[in-house]
Amino acid sequence: MAGTATFYVSSAPPPSLFRRSSSLSLSSKPFTLSMPASRRFPKIYALSSNDIKVGTNIEVDGAPWRVLEFLHVKPGKGAAFVRTKMRNYITGNTVDKTFRAGSTMEQADVFKETKQFTYKDGSQFVFMDLNTFEETRLNEKDVGDKTKWLKEGMDCNLLFWNGKVIDFELPLTVKLAVVDVDPGLKGDTAQGGTKPATLDTGAIVNVPLFINIGDEILVDTRTGQYMNRA
């Protein structure tokens, strides 16, 4: 998501210009300066309701919304319209909303940046940009139930709008270790039953009977369901 700009340096600058950048090597070759996407100017586009599709981000009443479902309707009588189901990024509320066909609206400038969850500081979760080493902090209420899948060192996508984080996305699949579960029995592999297992993040997942303490498993973060042994 970061933009880049290329500069050519052919001669040494005045000593004061790079006083704080002792590691910068000057040569006639170009060097690249990274510019975080979170600092760019917001882009505002006008959309037609005819352009709406699943995943479209739009602004309604000054808030960003994501389209979850849509249906273009052309009745036998009357004007055509677009029926949608949308989720508010800020509140999480889901509503049904109808737009007149051809009406215009603003596209919400929602963009993603990949950051690594590095540690928890009290009630805050700290994410770091590994390119700029800038930290972004989220409160427990911002993380919500996703905390049960979150591990240190995990890369996540933070969603920004108007310069602030409005949501974040976990990897679709995470590898977690089983720390507590009833022991498996001989022959359990073929029986197809399940049992609850506690994972190293504190989450509880139903797993096959042959899973034991110390096993690593893959979990779908969207459903919270066991996928297979890692």
N, C-alpha and C positions, 0 to 999 in steps of 0.2 A: 504493500500500500504506500510505501515511502517514495517520494519523488527524488530524482537525482539531478545534479547539475555538474558539468565538467568545466574545469578551469585549467589554463596553461600558465605555468610559471617559468619564465626564462631567466630571471635574475633574482638575486637575493633581495628581499624587501627590507625596509628600515628595521632595526633591531626591535623596536617597540611593537611592531605589527603582530608578531607571533610570539610575544613574550611568554605566554602561558602554554604554548604548544611545543615543548622541548623535544617531543618525539616526532615532529613533522619533518619529513625529508623533502628538500626542495630539489627539483631537477627540471629538465626541459620536457619531461613526460607529463601527461595529464594526470590529475588525481580527481577522485570523485567525492563529493560532499553529499552526505545523506540528509534528506529533509523529511522528518516524520510527517506522516499524513495527517496526524491530529492537529498540526499547526497550519495546514493549508486553509485557504479561504473556502467557505462552504459553497457548494454548487446548488443552484436552484433552477429546476427545470419545470416547465409547464407540461402537464400530461392531459391527454383526452381520456375520458372514461372508456373510450373504445380501446385504449392501450392497456387497460387493466388485465393482469394475469396473476396467477399464484406466485407469491414472492415479491410482488410490487410493493414498494414503500411509498406511502403518500402522507401528506400533512392534512389533518382535518381538525379544525378548531384549535390550531396552534400546537398540536401534538402529533408525534410520529406513529403511524399505524402500518402493520404488515398485512397484506391480503392473504387470507388462508384459502378461501374458496371464491369462485365468481361464476356468474351465469349471465350471458347476454340474452335478453328477452325481447322479442318483437311480437307484441300482441296483434290480434286481428284488427282491433280498434285502439286508437290512442297512440301515444309516442313510445318508441322503444326505450328500454332502460337496462341498466346493469345491476344485478343483485349480487351483493358481496357479503362475506363473513370476514371480519377483520379483528386483529388483536392489537391492543394498545401497548407499545413497547414500555411505556412508563408505569402504567398501573397493572398490566397483564390482563385487563378485562377484554372479553370477546363480545362483539356486537354484530348484528346484521344491519347493513346499510345499503340503501338503493341510490344510484346515481342516474340522472337523465342521460341518455345516449348522446355523446358528443360534447358533454359539459367538460369544462377544464378544471384542473386542480394542480396543486404543487406537489412535485415529487419530494419526499423526505430525503435529505442528504445523509443517509445512514451508511457508514462504511466500517470495515473490519480492520483490526490490527492484531497480529499474532503476538501474544505475550506469554511468558512462562510464569506459572505460579511458583514462587520461590520459598515463601514461608508465611506463617501466620503471626501477626503482631497484636497480641491481645484479642480484640474482637474484629480486627481488620485482616483481610486477606491481601497479601502483597504480590502484585504481578510485575514482572520486569521485561522491558524491551531489551533483547539481547544485542541489538545493534547500537542503541543509544544509552543503555543502562538506566533509562528513566523508569521510575516506579509509578505504578497506578494502584491505589488502594480501594478496596471494596469492603463495605460493612457486611455483617452477617445477614442482615435483611436483604441486601442486594444479591447475595449468593444463594440464599434460600436452601431448598432441598438438594441443590446440586453439590453441596458440601460433602455429601456421603460418597461421591465419586471422585472427589478432588484429592490429588496427591502432589507433594512437592516435586518439582521438576517437570510437571505436566504442561504441555503447550495448549493454550486456549485462545479462542478468538474473542476479543473484546469489541463490542459494537458501540460506535460513537455517533452522537448527534448533537449539533450545536456545541461542540467542544466538551461534552461530558459523556461518561459511560452510561448507556441505557440498558445494556444486557450483555451477557457473555455466553459463549458456546463451548461446551465440553467436546472432546473427541467423541466420535460416535461409539467407539469401543475402547474400553480401558482394561488393563491387566491388574488384578488385585489378588492379594494372598489371603487364604483362609486361615483365621486365627482361632476359631472355635467352631466345632461341629461334632456331632456324634460319630464315633468311629464307623468306618465301613466294614461290612461283613463279607466273607467269601461268597461269591455268587451274586453279589449285589449288582454287578455290571450288567447282567442280563435281565434284571427285573423291571427297570424303567420307573421305579419310584423316586421320590424326592424327599429332601429333608432341609431344614433351615440351617444356613451357615453364616457366621459372623465374619466379615472381611476386615482387613487392616485399617480401613477408613471408618469402621463402625457400622457400615451398611449390612443389612441382613438380606440374603438372597437364597431362594430355593435352589438346591443343587442336586445332582444325581447321588444315589446312595453310595457310590464308590469313592466319592470325594473325601479326602482326609485333611487334617490340620497340616499346614505347610504347603498344600497344593496351591498353584497359581491358576486362576481362571480368567476367562474373558467375559465381560459383562456389557450388554447393550445399554448405554446411558439413557437412551430415549424411553426404554421400557422397563429398565431395571431387571432384566431377565438374564439368566445364565445362558451363555452361548456354547462354550466348550472349554476344555482344559487347555491352558496355555502351554 
